[in-house]
């Protein structure tokens, strides 16, 4: 049985933007409370909104890491057929990426003593 059309509208077009705003704000609030802030203002939230050198270092390192792993040749599989009969190819990347990714993450954490 197919759900009603309004369900798809709510599920795909209304809920995701609301979740994005609500959960982003909630995470920022919890981060400030976790750092001991008792009086949270918009100015305080705005001053910390762009993160710090550690967070941007992690984003840059993991983006580079993901890009490099996409360049490593690996097996290719085909996904399920679409309605038009096309079977998209996928590259299997997860087998060799897990352990080196964890090691890289731990090295980043060790290099920042205050984390």
N, C-alpha and C positions, 0 to 999 in steps of 0.2 A: 504494500500500500504506500503510495506516494504522499508525503506530507503536503499540507496546503501551501499555496504560493506565498502567503504572508509569512510563513515560517522561514522560508529561504531568504526573504527580504530582511527579516529581523536577524537571522543567523549570520548572513554574509555582509550586510550593509549597515546595520545599526549597532549591533553588539561590538564588533571589532574596534571601531573608533572610540566607543565609550570605554572599553577595556584599556585601550592604549592610554587614554588620558587618566583614567582612575588609577590604574596600577602603576603608571609612571610617577604620578604624584605620591602615591602611597609608599613606593620604594624610596623616593627622595626624603619623605618625612621620616621613615624608619631609619634611614642612614643618618639623618641629623640627630634623632633621638639616641641612636646607638653611639654617637660621638659625645654624648653628654649635653647637647643643647637643650636648654629648658625653655627659652623664649625664642620661638622660631618666627621670623618675619619674612616678608617677601624679599627684602634686601639680602638677607642671609641665604635664602634659597637660590636667588639669582647669582650670588657670588660663587656658589659651589656647583652650579648647574653644568658647567663645562668639564667637570672632573679635575684630575690632577695629573702629574707626570706619570705616575704609576698606571693609572687607568688608560691613558693614551698610549703608553708604552705597550701594555698588554694588547690593546686593539691593533696597534701597528704590527706587533710581532705575530699575533695570531692571523692577521690578514695576509701577511707575507708567507707564513707557514702554510696556510690553506692554498694560496696561489702556487707555491712551489710543489705541493703535493698534487695539484691538478696537472702539473707538467710531467709527472712520473708516469711512464707508460704502464698500463695494467689491463686486465681482461675487460672485455666489453660484453654486456648482456643486453637483451632487448626486453623492454617492458611490455605490459599488456596492450593489446590492440585498441586503438581509439574507435570511435563510431565510423570513421572513414577508412579503417583498415590499416592505418599507419602504426607501426611498432617502433616507438622511439628508442634509440640506443642510450644506454647508461654505462658509465665507466665505474668499475668496482674499485673504490679507493679506501674502504674502511679497514681492510685487513692489515696493512702495514702502517697505518697512520695513528692508531690508538696509543701504542706504547711510546713512540717518539713524541707525540703530542703531550702526554702526561709528563714525560721527562722534561720537555721544554717548559711546561707550566711550572713545574717544581723549581727549575733553575731560575725562572723569573722571580718566583717568590723568595728564593734564597738571596737573590741579588738585592732585594729591597728588605732591609732588616726590620723596618718598622711595620711591616704587614703581618 
